[in-house]
Amino acid sequence: MNTRDAVEAGGRSFFVALPDTARAGALAARLAQVSTTRITHDSGRPWLLGHLTTDRLVTAQVGRTTVAIVGRSDATESRLRRLAEDISVPAQAATAASNFNGSYTTIVSVDGQIYASAAAMETRRIWSARIDGVLVLSDRADVLADLGEFDVDPAAVTIRLLGTMPHPLDRVPLWTEVEPLAGDRYITVDRNGERSRTGTWWYAPQADTSRSDGAVLFRSAVEGSVRARTAPGDPVACDLSGGLDSTPLCYFAAQAQQGVLARTLFNDDPGGREDLHWARRAIKSMPGVHTHEVTSTDDMQDFYEGVDSLDVRLDEPTQAATAGPRIVRMLADDRRKGFRTHITGLGGDHILRGVNAWEHTIVRARPWVGWNRARAQHIPAGIGVLTTLRELADRRTYRQWFADTMRAALAGVPHPEVPRMNDWSSPPAVPPWLTPHARELLRSKIDSVLEAAEPLDRTVAGHIDLYFARDAARLIRGTAQLGQPFGVSYDSPLLDDRVVEAALAVRRDERDTPLEWKPLMKDAMRGLLPNDYLMRTNKIGGGPQSVRGYARHYGRLLELMDDARLFDTGLVDRTEFVASTSPRAREVPVGHVHQAINASVFLAAQRNRTDVTV
């Protein structure tokens, strides 16, 4: 075999699923040198080949059916064997996808036919591509792109330069030949790797549970998801920010026999010690915290420092790139200290905090409740009654909203910082530095997806709940990939499917209110965390650090974009970019600069790969 054709890991954790055909032999050979995991079909041909640095693999075989769970779950061989006994055709494997706590992918071989599904919230994904005439699956898009020697699509990069990506723009693949599978869908592939089918395995729950009942179920789901990470007994580290996301996770991690190392950050900016204050209140209830490591962010990299030298392959641009250097520093320290699991509270804001669009749905079922909540949101913002009425009465379909919103964005119409009550998701902003060529690519792509623009749910609130959860999952997938070169699993249990299901099942007017701070989590943790801790009503951001870091490292960020050839793509006008993004005293960076940074980190990694090296 020519070493030029070999596949290398490049610090990444991934698997590839091949159909049960001799035509997949060449692909298997290219993966052979890097594969630390190799499972065959019943025929003996290669099925699952992978390099798993952070994920656990659990398998069971019954007759000609083999079930595999890849990820961080509480799956066991005995439970998988019982499931495998009831699977005689691939579609029946959908029952296995929702059986466990944690975040994982489900892959099944049934007499050489393949079933695959990932996390409904998309913290894990399945991608497919036809390579050498054979349909191949993987949990990383860039692995398939490298195997197929595909080029990044400029139109897809342009979409990633928007502030937000309303559905279905968020489904446009970075490589046109690599097709994403929606989280609630499964795919089956025939033995020859020629034909595939998709179906639905997951449905969102009805939001009809009271908060008192829902809090019990939510607590159980959170505890189960954390236990899925701690049960093996390996050393565990956990963020303890003092907020209502990481703190409950740290509490449950501390219940494990091995205990937990808790990490708290602070700084000397105004309000910068609040997290430490609240963390110390909460930790009184956690005797299982064997080490509380407190670190000043003054001893860490600045915001934006080191982004230009981030040496991690991400399979799409996300905010993980901008946050990457500090996370990488922490995970490298975890590795040195022997920790292979690090739990973080990312995703909590997206499932525990309400948005204006909820009122659009609530008012249709409970008019007075919805109206009072809507006015409670609008009155402090100085928004009048007529505007509230107009937003609540908006009956546009999702497709109409999408067309109107994208048309306004292309025309440069200013958009609100947060979604209005009649917004199905966050309206995007087209950066002023996009070139006419990029705008034309964007316009063409919008036209091509418009006819397929269907909502994720029939209601505005239902759609935006799923959209925001999956938008957070994009970040979480990216941050998880930061840990792969170190062999440290950077886990976000609050976006596990079972946890999100428990949150979504609670009535929205009780899940969050304009007058409370994450009441569902508070009720879930009442009696476990101290009462004086559960009085917390806010969380301080890192604005001053962002301002300082951006001013100090702006020049290096421009060098990153030059090295990544972002300005050579024909998508970004360098002169306009510098004019609109240059640091300003005491002002946080403009939002759209982050999309350019994230895209540059992604493109730089693509340019640094050699041929089909993974």
Secondary structure, 3 states (H helix, E strand, C coil): CCHHHCCCCCCCCEEEECCCCHHHHHHHHHHHCCCCEEEECCCCCEEEEEECCCCEEEEEEECCEEEEEEEEECCCHHHHHHHHCCCCCHHHHHHHHHCCCEEEEEEEEECCEEEEECCCCCCCCEEEEEECCEEEEECCHHHHHHHHCCCCCHHHHHHHCCCCCCCCHHHCCCCCCCEEECCCEEEEECCCCCCEEEEECCCCCCCCECHHHHHHHHHHHHHHHHHHHHCCCCCEEEECCCCCCHHHHHHHHCCCCCCEEEEEEECCCCCCCHHHHHHHHHHHHCCCEEEEEEEEHHHCCCCCCCHHHCCCCCCCCCCHHHHHHHHHHHHHHHHHCCCCEEECCCCHHHHHCCCCHHHHHHHHHCHHHHHHHHHHHHHHHCCCHHHHHHHHHCCCCHHHHHHHHHHHHHCCCCCCCCCCCCCCCCCCCCCCCECHHHHHHHHHHHHHHHCCCCCCCCCHHHHHHHHHHHHHHHHHHHHHHHHHHHCCEEECHHHCHHHHHHHHCECHHHHCCCCCCCHHHHHHHECCECCCCCCCCCCCCCHHHHHHHHHHHHHHHHHHHHHCCHHHCCCECHHHHHHHHCCCCCCCCCCHHHHHHHHHHHHHHHHHCCCCCC
